[in-house]
Amino acid sequence: MVKKVAILTAGGFAPCLSSAIGGLIERYTQVAPEVEIIAYRHGYQGLLKGDFLVVTDTVRANAALLHKFGGSPVGNSRVKLTNAADLVKRGLVAEGENPLKVAADRLVADGVDVLHTIGGDDTNTTAADLAAYLAEHDYGLTVVGLPKTIDNDVIPIRQSLGAWTAAEQGSVFAQNIVGEHNSGSRMLIVHEVMGRHCGWLTAATAQKYREWLDTQEWLPELGLSREAWDVHGVYVPEGVIDIAKESERLKKVMDEVGNVTIFLSEGAGLDAIVAELEADGEEVPRDPFGHVKLDKINPGAWFASKFAEKLDAEKVMIQKSGYFARSAAANDADLALIKQCTDLAVDSALRGEPGVIGHDEENGDVLTAIAFDRIKGGKPFDINQDWYSDMLAGIGQEFPVQTEAH
């Protein structure tokens, strides 16, 4: 019988964390009001430290407020429970301690029967490690995860919570940034979108932005033209970027339209950038999960430098929509998806059924608790989808060759 549950959010933000917490609280209050709820602060960091907030009656009565906000009210961090050296360095465990055991023992000490993890592939693979440890050592706890990632790149989940909102908000960001195209002559704008390995968010953001363009009226006689406001190139990790060929095409756009705007996944061309840095003897910074710290190597600036000279750009602007988009409150489409998933997460927890809640692409898109050992990150964006190829054709970009990695 479930008497107490704990919730944590981890990894980077996405426009679903606050709402997912609210949805879990609302569902437990509806179907099992006797169950106590706590929320660990700053993800697995709070779990290791025993740092949590109690969900009081006041919180339960006002849980709907959480649907109106982005971010996470209980905080996030990037903690990998199998990276003991990093956790010792950060003072979260002592030398020689097994972080998985520390976490498991903390859950027992706090009287927790169910742990809800809300995060992306790193969060849920860490949850999988913890769930396996709990099962192997007969702790009798259930872990139920919810899939959060604006990249929409969790295998085998059809749609991650918050990704739709992130694309919509990236479009809003672009609507202002692209307005800068006349702040100087021959302007090159690089809109860098989050997406380490997956180009879904970049493509979806460009699509949402172009849908906004379709709703506007234009006055080309005074320079207010759709051509100038349009996207002129979309580059994702799944497609090979022929910089020489694209520079030739975009040079013509620059000459004819007077400006060029590209939407770029932060992970596009990452291997080439890292190889160039390492060839120059530079150390490539990485996080506790081994991922390249993209904010340190600045892919947008790298691509801008490659294109600017070839396009005879007189001014270059590089803008990143990631933090603007990922901290937004969930839109209506995501709110509906979040409710479906949080309702099932609670129902699964009360049944003692572990897993990550999502529509299973490998099982007819059924909404279910997917076994942790089936959860993986790095799901590639399918560049062969009609809507994407149609968009590239609409901006005059040749369909890219798929990268060997995908």
C-alpha distance (Angstrom), angle and dihedral (degrees) to the residues before:
residue distance angle dihedral
M1 . . .
V2 3.80 . .
K3 3.79 112.2 .
K4 3.79 102.6 158.1
V5 3.79 135.0 21.9
A6 3.79 132.4 -170.9
I7 3.79 128.8 -152.5
L8 3.79 129.2 -159.3
T9 3.80 135.8 173.7
A10 3.79 120.4 -153.6
G11 3.78 145.6 173.1
G12 3.79 121.8 28.9
F13 3.78 121.5 -17.3
A14 3.81 124.1 -92.8
P15 3.82 130.2 180.0
C16 3.79 93.7 -97.5
L17 3.79 109.1 56.1
S18 3.79 99.2 91.8
S19 3.80 92.0 42.1
A20 3.81 93.2 46.8
I21 3.80 90.2 54.1
G22 3.79 88.8 49.1
G23 3.79 91.7 48.2
L24 3.80 93.3 51.4
I25 3.80 91.9 49.0
E26 3.81 91.9 47.9
R27 3.80 93.3 49.0
Y28 3.81 94.5 48.4
T29 3.80 89.8 47.2
Q30 3.80 89.1 51.5
V31 3.81 101.2 45.8
A32 3.84 105.2 19.1
P33 3.81 109.8 18.4
E34 3.80 91.4 164.7
V35 3.81 92.0 66.9
E36 3.81 113.5 103.1
I37 3.82 116.5 -132.6
I38 3.79 130.5 -157.5
A39 3.81 129.9 174.3
Y40 3.79 121.7 -146.5
R41 3.80 112.5 -135.2
H42 3.80 118.7 -121.4
G43 3.78 96.3 4.0
Y44 3.78 121.7 -94.6
Q45 3.79 88.7 -3.1
G46 3.80 89.3 67.3
L47 3.79 91.1 44.5
L48 3.80 91.8 55.5
K49 3.81 91.5 46.4
G50 3.80 97.3 41.1
D51 3.80 89.7 -121.1
F52 3.79 110.5 151.7
L53 3.80 145.7 145.4
V54 3.79 122.5 -130.7
V55 3.79 118.7 -127.1
T56 3.78 100.5 -130.0
D57 3.79 129.8 -167.7
T58 3.81 88.1 -97.0
V59 3.80 90.4 55.3
R60 3.80 91.5 47.7
A61 3.80 91.6 50.9
N62 3.81 91.6 50.3
A63 3.81 100.9 35.8
A64 3.82 90.6 117.3
L65 3.81 88.2 71.6
L66 3.79 88.9 71.0
H67 3.81 90.7 68.1
K68 3.81 89.7 65.7
F69 3.79 96.2 59.5
G70 3.78 139.4 67.6
G71 3.78 126.8 -145.3
S72 3.78 119.7 43.9
P73 3.81 121.6 -73.2
V74 3.80 90.7 -151.1
G75 3.81 96.4 45.9
N76 3.80 136.5 -122.4
S77 3.81 138.5 -120.1
R78 3.80 137.5 175.1
V79 3.80 107.1 -110.4
K80 3.81 126.5 155.3
L81 3.78 111.7 -161.8
T82 3.81 93.0 -154.0
N83 3.82 93.6 54.1
A84 3.79 96.4 84.2
A85 3.81 95.4 166.4
D86 3.81 91.6 57.9
L87 3.81 92.2 46.7
V88 3.81 92.0 49.8
K89 3.81 89.3 49.8
R90 3.81 90.1 51.5
G91 3.80 92.7 48.0
L92 3.79 94.5 -116.8
V93 3.82 95.9 120.2
A94 3.77 134.1 16.4
E95 3.79 124.3 -109.0
G96 3.81 109.8 -81.7
E97 3.81 95.3 19.5
N98 3.80 120.9 125.1
P99 3.83 105.0 -128.0
L100 3.79 91.5 -151.1
K101 3.81 90.1 57.0
V102 3.81 91.1 45.4
A103 3.81 89.6 53.0
A104 3.80 93.6 44.5
D105 3.79 93.0 48.4
R106 3.79 90.6 48.1
L107 3.80 90.7 54.2
V108 3.81 89.3 51.4
A109 3.80 92.3 46.4
D110 3.80 90.0 51.0
G111 3.80 91.0 49.6
V112 3.81 94.4 -118.5
D113 3.82 119.5 165.1
V114 3.82 98.2 174.4
L115 3.81 130.7 30.8
H116 3.81 119.1 -160.7
T117 3.80 113.3 -160.2
I118 3.80 118.6 -166.8
G119 3.78 112.8 -166.6
G120 3.79 149.7 90.6
D121 3.77 131.4 -77.9
D122 3.81 94.4 -61.8
T123 3.80 91.7 49.4
N124 3.78 93.2 47.3
T125 3.81 95.8 42.5
T126 3.81 85.9 52.7
A127 3.81 87.4 48.3
A128 3.81 87.6 50.8
D129 3.81 90.4 53.7
L130 3.79 89.8 49.9
A131 3.81 93.6 44.9
A132 3.80 90.6 50.8
Y133 3.81 91.2 49.8
L134 3.80 91.5 48.6
A135 3.81 91.7 50.1
E136 3.80 94.5 44.1
H137 3.79 91.9 52.0
D138 3.82 96.2 40.4
Y139 3.79 97.4 -117.7
G140 3.81 91.0 151.3
L141 3.80 95.8 -138.7
T142 3.79 126.6 135.8
V143 3.82 123.5 -139.7
V144 3.82 119.0 -159.1
G145 3.79 118.9 -179.2
L146 3.80 135.4 -162.1
P147 3.83 120.1 -150.0
K148 3.80 114.3 -118.8
T149 3.77 121.5 173.0
I150 3.79 131.7 125.0
D151 3.81 87.9 -151.3
N152 3.82 90.8 66.1
D153 3.80 87.9 -142.0
V154 3.81 107.0 132.1
I155 3.81 117.0 124.1
P156 3.06 122.4 -106.9
I157 3.82 97.3 3.7
R158 3.80 116.6 108.3
Q159 3.81 97.8 -152.7
S160 3.79 127.5 12.8
L161 3.79 119.0 -145.6
G162 3.81 113.9 -96.4
A163 3.81 98.3 15.3
W164 3.82 95.4 107.5
T165 3.80 90.8 52.0
A166 3.80 92.7 47.5
A167 3.82 90.8 55.0
E168 3.79 91.2 48.2
Q169 3.81 92.2 48.7
G170 3.80 91.7 46.4
S171 3.80 86.7 57.4
V172 3.81 90.9 51.6
F173 3.80 89.2 51.1
A174 3.80 90.9 50.1
Q175 3.79 92.8 49.9
N176 3.80 88.9 67.7
I177 3.79 98.4 34.8
V178 3.80 95.4 50.8
G179 3.79 87.3 52.0
E180 3.82 84.8 72.6
H181 3.81 91.6 70.2
N182 3.80 91.4 102.2
S183 3.80 96.5 45.3
G184 3.78 85.3 98.1
S185 3.77 137.7 3.3
R186 3.81 120.3 -90.4
M187 3.79 92.2 13.1
L188 3.81 121.5 -173.5
I189 3.82 113.5 -159.1
V190 3.79 119.9 -168.9
H191 3.80 112.9 -166.5
E192 3.81 104.4 -164.4
V193 3.80 112.7 -157.8
M194 3.81 126.2 -166.9
G195 3.80 115.5 -101.5
R196 3.81 119.7 120.8
H197 3.81 98.5 -173.1
C198 3.78 103.3 -5.2
G199 3.79 127.9 67.4
W200 3.80 97.4 -163.2
L201 3.80 94.9 105.3
T202 3.80 94.0 48.1
A203 3.79 92.0 48.9
A204 3.81 93.7 43.9
T205 3.82 91.2 47.1
A206 3.80 91.5 51.6
Q207 3.80 89.9 47.6
K208 3.82 92.1 50.5
Y209 3.80 90.5 47.5
R210 3.81 92.2 51.1
E211 3.81 89.8 48.5
W212 3.81 86.5 56.9
L213 3.81 89.4 50.7
D214 3.82 88.3 55.6
T215 3.82 90.2 60.4
Q216 3.81 95.3 53.8
E217 3.80 132.3 89.9
W218 3.80 118.7 -135.2
L219 3.81 138.1 -149.8
P220 3.82 106.3 -161.6
E221 3.80 91.3 169.0
L222 3.82 87.2 74.0
G223 3.79 96.7 35.4
L224 3.81 97.6 -91.8
S225 3.79 97.7 127.6
R226 3.75 134.2 156.3
E227 3.81 89.3 -136.7
A228 3.79 90.5 63.5
W229 3.81 93.6 44.5
D230 3.81 94.5 45.5
V231 3.79 129.6 101.5
H232 3.81 110.0 -103.2
G233 3.79 100.9 -173.3
V234 3.82 136.9 18.0
Y235 3.81 117.8 -165.6
V236 3.81 124.8 -173.7
P237 3.84 133.6 172.7
E238 3.81 92.1 -110.3
G239 3.81 93.9 64.3
V240 3.79 128.9 63.4
I241 3.81 110.9 -116.4
D242 3.80 112.1 -141.9
I243 3.79 97.1 -160.7
A244 3.80 94.4 -173.8
K245 3.80 93.5 50.7
E246 3.78 94.2 42.6
S247 3.79 91.2 47.4
E248 3.78 89.7 56.1
R249 3.81 91.4 50.4
L250 3.80 94.7 44.2
K251 3.82 91.7 46.9
K252 3.81 87.3 63.2
V253 3.83 89.8 49.5
M254 3.79 90.5 50.0
D255 3.82 91.4 49.4
E256 3.80 94.0 47.2
V257 3.81 103.3 34.7
G258 3.81 100.8 26.8
N259 3.79 98.3 -127.0
V260 3.80 142.0 44.7
T261 3.82 129.4 -144.7
I262 3.80 122.9 -171.0
F263 3.80 130.3 -174.6
L264 3.80 109.8 -145.1
S265 3.80 132.1 -172.7
E266 3.79 108.9 -132.9
G267 3.81 88.2 -129.7
A268 3.82 95.8 50.8
G269 3.79 110.5 118.6
L270 3.82 90.1 0.9
D271 3.81 94.5 143.8
A272 3.81 90.9 54.1
I273 3.80 92.0 48.5
V274 3.82 93.9 48.5
A275 3.80 91.5 46.2
E276 3.81 90.9 51.7
L277 3.82 92.3 49.0
E278 3.81 93.6 47.3
A279 3.83 90.8 46.7
D280 3.80 86.9 56.2
G281 3.80 89.6 53.0
E282 3.79 95.0 -109.1
E283 3.81 121.4 144.3
V284 3.81 113.2 -121.4
P285 3.84 109.1 -138.0
R286 3.82 116.9 -132.4
D287 3.82 135.9 -172.3
P288 3.86 127.1 -125.0
F289 3.82 89.4 -84.7
G290 3.81 91.3 55.4
H291 3.81 94.0 -108.4
V292 3.79 118.9 143.3
K293 3.81 109.6 -106.0
L294 3.79 97.2 -118.0
D295 3.80 94.3 -168.8
K296 3.81 88.1 60.9
I297 3.81 97.8 51.3
N298 3.84 95.6 38.9
P299 3.84 105.8 -147.8
G300 3.81 92.1 -168.9
A301 3.80 91.5 60.6
W302 3.80 91.2 45.7
F303 3.80 93.1 54.6
A304 3.80 92.3 41.2
S305 3.79 89.7 55.9
K306 3.81 90.7 50.9
F307 3.81 94.3 49.2
A308 3.81 102.8 34.8
E309 3.79 98.3 70.5
K310 3.80 94.5 43.1
L311 3.82 91.6 49.8
D312 3.81 94.1 45.6
A313 3.79 87.2 -124.8
E314 3.79 112.5 -175.9
K315 3.80 94.3 -165.4
V316 3.79 131.7 23.4
M317 3.80 127.3 -160.6
I318 3.81 122.7 -172.7
Q319 3.79 116.6 -169.7
K320 3.80 130.2 175.3
S321 3.79 120.4 -151.8
G322 3.80 96.7 -174.6
Y323 3.79 102.2 101.5
F324 3.81 91.4 38.5
A325 3.81 91.5 52.6
R326 3.78 101.9 37.8
S327 3.81 96.2 53.6
A328 3.81 96.5 51.3
A329 3.78 124.7 116.6
A330 3.81 113.0 -101.7
N331 3.81 117.9 -91.1
D332 3.80 123.7 -130.8
A333 3.80 94.7 -89.1
D334 3.80 92.1 52.2
L335 3.81 92.7 43.2
A336 3.81 89.0 57.4
L337 3.82 91.7 48.1
I338 3.80 92.0 45.7
K339 3.80 91.4 53.3
Q340 3.81 92.1 50.6
C341 3.79 90.7 50.5
T342 3.81 99.1 42.2
D343 3.81 91.6 48.4
L344 3.80 90.8 53.3
A345 3.82 91.7 42.3
V346 3.79 90.9 58.9
D347 3.79 93.4 43.0
S348 3.83 90.5 49.8
A349 3.80 91.5 47.8
L350 3.79 92.5 51.7
R351 3.82 88.4 51.4
G352 3.81 90.6 49.6
E353 3.82 91.3 -117.1
P354 3.83 112.5 146.7
G355 3.79 127.0 -157.0
V356 3.79 144.5 89.0
I357 3.79 115.7 -66.0
G358 3.80 116.3 -127.0
H359 3.79 148.1 109.5
D360 3.80 103.3 -74.2
E361 3.83 109.5 -133.1
E362 3.80 90.2 -168.4
N363 3.81 92.3 54.4
G364 3.80 108.0 46.1
D365 3.82 95.2 -74.4
V366 3.80 90.3 -74.8
L367 3.81 114.0 167.3
T368 3.78 103.9 -120.9
A369 3.81 147.1 132.6
I370 3.81 101.3 -82.6
A371 3.80 116.0 -151.1
F372 3.81 112.3 -103.6
D373 3.80 93.2 -126.3
R374 3.82 88.8 63.3
I375 3.82 93.8 55.0
K376 3.78 115.0 101.7
G377 3.77 136.1 159.7
G378 3.76 129.5 -132.4
K379 3.80 100.2 60.6
P380 3.81 103.0 171.4
F381 3.77 123.9 -128.3
D382 3.80 109.6 -110.7
I383 3.79 102.7 -122.7
N384 3.81 90.5 -173.9
Q385 3.80 93.2 73.2
D386 3.80 113.0 121.1
W387 3.80 95.7 -125.9
Y388 3.80 91.2 56.2
S389 3.79 96.6 46.1
D390 3.82 89.2 45.8
M391 3.80 90.1 53.2
L392 3.81 92.7 50.6
A393 3.78 90.3 48.5
G394 3.81 88.9 50.3
I395 3.80 91.8 57.5
G396 3.79 94.2 41.9
Q397 3.80 95.7 -111.1
E398 3.78 118.5 145.4
F399 3.80 113.0 -119.1
P400 3.82 106.1 -99.6
V401 3.77 126.7 -120.8
Q402 3.80 109.4 -109.8
T403 3.79 114.5 -108.4
E404 3.80 117.9 -110.2
A405 3.81 90.2 -120.9
H406 3.79 89.4 65.6
